[in-house]
C-alpha cells in the first residue's frame, strides 16, 4: 500500500505537525510507503527517509493567514500533480481543508484514487473568535459577524469533507459534532505520546509551585482566563511556553505578576519544563484533542482542562486532573492543587499511568486498519 498524505502543517511546532512527524517515523520503521505533501519555507525539495518521501513545495502565492499557517492562493499546483501521477497511490489522506487539501482532492479525482480525511482544527470556532476580536478592536457596527463567519466556514467544511470516504476526528466529542453535520462516515484518529521523551525523570526540584501552560499563545486558547487568574494568585508562578499573536498583550497584562514567558522550547528543555512543573493548565475551549495535555500527563503532573471539546476525554475527574465547567471552577481547582502537595503527587502518578497506555504505535496501527478498509471498499 502506498499512501499520499497532504498537510498544510508539517515542519511547524504544533500538534498537527508533531502527529505527522511521528507518523513519518512509524512508517519508516515499519517499512510502510508514505509520501508527505507539505509546504516548504524555502525552495521545493524532496527528502527521503527509507520508505517515506517528504515532498515540500514553496507556495506560489503565499498568504500568511495566521501565526505559523500559510495558504497558497495558487490552486491547482501542476508541479504537485506531476509528482503525484508518477507515484501510483492506493489512497490519499488529506489532513487539511486548506490549499494542500484542495490540491489533494483534485489530484485524487484525476487519478480515481480514494480519499480519506482527518479533522484537526476547529476552524469555525477559530474564525468566529478572530472576527469577533477584530470587530471589538476596531469598534465595527456588526453584532452578528462572528456568528455568520462561523456558519460560512461550516458550509465550506461540509462541502470539503463530504467529498471524502471517511473523516477521522481526534476525539469522540469532535467525531459526534462532525457526524451531525456531514453526510459521510466518521471515525477516530486519536493521538499517542512518546512516554520516554515526556517522563518524570526530567524533573528538577525548585522552590515554590509552578503552573505550566504549553501551546500557541493566542486568544482562541482562552488565555485571558489565565491572565485574569494570575492577577490575584501570589503563591505560585505561571510559566508560559510557546509563542503567538497574543503574547505581547498577555505580557503587558501580566506585567509585575509572577508570570514568566519562555517562548518556544524543544528537546530536553521542553521535557524539563513539563516534568519540573507542578500543575498543567489548558483553558482552551476549541481544541479537538490537545497533545500538550497528554504530554503533561506523561510527565507526571495533574492537569486542569475545560469541559469543552476533546481534552476532557483524557481526564478522569478528581483522579488524574480536573475538568472545569466555568471560570470560577477553573480558578477554584487551580487554587486547590496549588495548596495541596499530596493531591498533586497522587494525581500526577495517575496521569502518568494513563499516558503509558497511549502509544503512538497502537494509534498508527489503527489508522492503517482504516486505510485498508477504505481501499478494500474502493476495489469492490
N, C-alpha and C positions, 0 to 999 in steps of 0.2 A: 504494500500500500504506500502510495506517495501522496502527501498532503501539502497543500499550499495554504499558509496562514497569512492573512492580510491584517495589519495593525497600524494605527496612526502613532502608537507609542511603543517603543521597544527599548531604546537606549536611555530613556529618561528615568529619573528617580521617582517612581510612583508604583502603586500596587499592581497596575496592569502590566507595566514594563517588567517588573520583578517576576510576575507569574510566567510571562512568556520566555524570559531568560531561563527560568527553571525548566520550562518545557523543552527548550533547546537542549539543555544539559541532559535531561531524561532521554530524549530521542537519540542523542549522540551515544549515550551509554548503553541504550537498549538496541541500537542498530536500526532504529526506525527512520524512514526517509521523510524529512520535513524541509520545506523551503519557506523561509520567512520573508515577506514583502513589507518593507517599512520605509519611513522617510530617512534621508541622510542629512546630516548637518553640513557636510561639505559636498564632495563630488560623488557621483554614482559609484558603487562598489559592490563586490561580491566576496563574502567571507565564507570559507568552507571549514566546517568542523566535523570531520568524519562523514556521517550520512546526512548532515544538516548543512543547508546553504542559507546564508543571511544576505538577502538582496536589498541594498539600500539605494533609494532614489532621491536625488535632490529635488525639492519642489520647484516646478517651473514658474509658478506664480504664487509664492508663499504668502499666507495671511496669518499673522500671529493672533489667533482668536482668543487665546488665554495663556496664562502663565504655563510654560513648558508644553503647549499644544499648538500644532501647526496644521493649517488646512491649505491644500493646494488647489487653487482655483482652476487650474488646467486639468479638465477631465473630458475625455479619456486621455490616458498616457500610453501612447502607442509603443514606447520602449518596454513598458511593463507587459503589454500584450504579446510582443515578440518573444520576450523571455519566457512568458507563461506557456505559449504554444509549443515551445521546444522541449518542454519537460514531461508532458503526458501525465497529468494528475488524475487521481482517483476521487479526490474530494477537495473542496475549497472550504476553509474555515475563515469566516470574516469576524473579526473582533471589534469592528468599529462601523458606525454608520457614516463616518466622515469620508474624506477624499479617497483614502486607500480602500475603504469598504465599497464605495461606488465603483471603483475600478475592479474590485473583486466580483461584483455582480455582473458587470459587462463581460469580463474575461470568462466567467463560468457559463454565461448564456451563449457566448460564441462557440464554446467548446463542448456544450451539453454536459457539463460536469456538475454533480450535485453539490449544493451549498448548505452548510450549517452556520449558525452564528452564535456568538456569545455576547451577553449584555453585561457591561461592566460599570457604567456610569449613569447615574440618574440625571440625564441631561435635561428633562423637562423641569425638574426642581431647580437645577443649577441655573438654567436660563431665566426662570422666574425670579430667582434671588438676585441675579445680576441686573435684570431690567428694573426691579423694584429699587435696588440701590442707586441706579442711575437716575431714576425718576425723583427719588428723595434728594439726591445730591444737587441736582440742578433745578429742583422745585418745579418740575414739569406738571402740567394740569391733569394728565390721565391717571385715574384711580384704579383702572382695571387692566392696565397694560401688562403687568406681571402675569395675571391670570390668563390673558389672551395669548401671551407668548408661550406659556406652558401648554395651552391647548394646541397651538400651531405645531410645536415641537412633537407632541404626541401624534399628531396626524402624519407627520413625516416619518416618525419611527414605526408607526403601524404599516405604512407603505413599504418601508425598507425591510423590516423583519418578516413580513408576510411573504416575501419572495424567497425565503429560506425554508429548508425542510424541517429544521429543528432549531429552537432558540434555547440556549443554555444560560441559566442565571446562577449567581454565586450563593444565593440563599433561598430558602423556601418562601420567605416574605416577598422577595423580588419575583420569584417564579410565579407566585399566585397573582401578583399585580399584572404581570405580562399575560398570563393565561386569560385574565378577564378582558384584556384589550386586543389581543391578537387572535387570528384565525388559524395559526399554525401550531404545531406541537411544541411544548415547553419541557425543559428538564433542568437538571442541576449540574453545574461545573463549579464545585466549591474550591477552596484554597488549602494548601498544605503549609507546612512550616519546617524549616531546617533547624531541628532542635539542638544540633551540636553548635550551630552558629549563635543561636539565641539561647543561652544557657546561664543558670545562676552562678556558675563557676567564675564568670567575669565580674562578679560583684566586688566593688571596692568600698569598704565601710567609710562613712563620713558622718559628720555631726549633723544633727537635725533631720528633718523629714523632707524628702524630695518628691514632689509631684511632677510627673512627666507627661508631656504631650509630644507625639511624633506625627508629622504629616505636613500636608500643604497648609501654609499659613494664609488662609483665605476666608472670606466671610461666609461662604456656604458650609464651612466646617463648624459654624456656630461658635466661633472662638470669642465672640462678645461675652458669652457666658463665663468663660474663664477670666476674662478681663474684669468683669463685674465682681466675681467671687474673690479675686485676689486684691481687691481694694480693701478688704477687711481682714483677710487671713494673714496673721503675723507669725504663726507658729509653724510654718512650712514655707518652702520655696517652690516656685513653679519653674521648670526647665522646659523651654520650647525648642524642639529640634525640627528643623525644616525651614523653608523659605516660601515666599509667595507675596501676592499683591497687598495683603492686609498687614504685613509685618511692620511697616513703618508706622501705620496708625496704631497698631497694638502696642508697639514700643512706646509711643508717645503717651498712650492711655495708662500704661503701667510704669511710667517714669517715677522713680522714688519708691517703688514697691519691690518686694522680694521676688522679682521675675527676671529670669536670665534667658537670653536668646543665643542659641549655639549655632544656628544656621544648619546647613546640610552636614550630616555625619555619615560615615560609611565604615565598613570593615569592623575591626576590633573596637574602634572608637564608639561606633553605634552599639555594639554588643555591651560595652561597659556602661554606656548611658542607660540602657534598659535595666541591666542587672543591678546597677548601683542606685537605682531609684527605689522608692517605696510604694508608690501608687501610680497607676496609669489612668489618665482621664481622656475620654474621647467623646466630646459633646455633640458630634455631628448627628444630624437628623436626616441626612441624604445619602449616606454611604450604603452601597449594595452589599458590601462584605466588611471591609476594614481589616486589611492584612496586618496593620500595625497593632491591632488589638491582640491578634494571635501571637505576634512577635513578643509582646509584653507578657502574655501568659506563659509562653515558653521560657521567658527569662525569670519566671518565678515571682511575679508581682501581681497583686489583685488589680482588677480593672473596674472602672465605672463608665457605663455607656448609657445612652438614652434608650427609650422604648420604641424608637423609630428605626425601621429598615433592618439591615442584615446583622450588624454587630451583636444585637441582643441574643441571637441564636447560639452564640458561643458561650454565653454566660448563664450559669445556674445561680439564680438569685440567692444571695446570702452564703454561697458556698465558695465560688471562685471569683466573685465580684458582685457588683450591684447594678441593677437596671433602674434608672431614674425616670419617672414619668413627667417631671417638670423641673423648672429651675430650682425651686425650694428643696425638692428631694435630692437633686444632684448635690447641692451645697451641704445638705444635712449628712448625706452619706460620705461626702468627702471629709467633713469635719470628724465624723465618727472614726474613719480609718486613720486620719492624722493622729487622733488621740488614743488609739488602741494598737499597740505594737504586736501583741499576741494575735489579734484578729488579722492583722496584715500578714503575719507569718503563716497562719493556718490557711488563709485564703490563697496566698502565694503558692503554697505547696499543692493545693487542689488545682490551681491554674496550670501549674507545670504538668501535673498528671494528665489533665485534659489535652494539653498541647502534644504530649507524647503519643497520643492516638491519631494525630492528624499528619500523616506523612505525605510528602509530595508524590511518592511512587504510587500509592494507592489512588490518589486523585487522578493522576495521568493514566493509570491503568483503566479507570472507569471512563475517562474521556475517550480512549481508543475503542472501548466497547461501543460507545455511542457512534464513533466514526464508522465502525464495521456495520452497525445496524443500518445506518443511512445508505451506505454503499450497497449493502445487500438488497435493500428495497429498490434502489435505482436499477439494479441488474435484473430484476424480475420481469 
